[in-house]
Amino acid sequence: MQAVKDRVDTLERVLQEYISQSNAIMERTEADTRALKEDTRVFKDEMRLFREDTQAFKDEMRLFREDTQAFKEEMRVYRDDTQAFKEEMRVYRDDTQAFKDEMRLYRDDTQAFKNEMRLYRESTELLDEHTKASIEHIQAAVERMEAETLAFKGEMREQLRERNREWAGVARKLGTLVEDLIAPAVRPALKKYFGIEPEFMAIRPCKRVAGEDYEVDVLCVCKQEVVLVEAKSSLRPVHIDELLEKILLFDKFFPEYAGRRAIPILATVVFPAEVLAYATRKRVYAMAFREWEYMDILNHEEIGG
């Protein structure tokens, strides 16, 4: 009996240790879960602050464009005023010359009248010199203003390039390259280079036919054309071949647009030279930043419309 009792005591002790260890594990698990929830809440707060900062940056750029437009309008008014002043000076010089011509008709009159005319001519010449000096001063001011405006435009262009670089980096990190950079540039590029306007435009449309899926980053449907745009953050030649394969399969998944001319466009932030050359050989249009100033089709002239 004593042996049985000892075994029961041993089992009770082991059971108590197991229960204690299980409770400790559960407490650690609950603590880890609470820590994970707190980390998730902090991450969400950081993302919300990031979106707010991004919106503030967009608002600042909108105000900057408005200020720039106001400055351009002031410059236009200033140039108009300067042109009007120049026109008045031209009329004045014409009138002065006409008066001098009339005075030459009276050179045979009395010497006293000639002396008076000489004094008048001297006064007129002095006035001409003063007028010329004023015009030179105004021209110098205009040239200085034009030089400052040119320098200002250069600074704005560099700021635009830097903003585009930063915006492209943000879009890459957030995975919004298509929505933020590529899709807004497609419509103006089609109008500029092909003279067409999309009747229907969709971002990442997806269709499933006979168990197969088909998706393209941007689809534009025009009267006689369909435009397929694929966007990549990092380009390789194989992406060009994949886009051409999608062109071949397009009518199968979108039979309602069959028979329309297909225009393939591969878009990114910066197009490597070797990939650009390969795209041109394959007659695939390449869209990227042109000198970091604006999104543009880089090889339309080589391929044609």
Buried (B, 14 or more C-beta within 10 A) or exposed (E): EEEEEEEEEEEEEEEEEEEEEEEEEEEEEEEEEEEEEEEEEEEEEEEEEEEEEBEEBEEEBEEEEEEEEEEEEEEEEEEEEBEEEBEEBEEEBEEBEEEEEEBEEEEEEEEEEBEEBEEEEEEBEEEEEEBEEEBEEBEEEBEEBEEEEEEEEEEEEEEBBEBBBEBBEBBBEBEEBBBBBBBEBBBEBBEEBBEBEBEEBBBEBEEEEEEEEBEBBBBBBBEEBBBBBBBBEEBEBEBBEEBBEBBEEBBEBBEEBEEBEBBBBBBBBEBBEEBBBBBBEBBBBBBBBEEBEEBBBBBBEBBEE
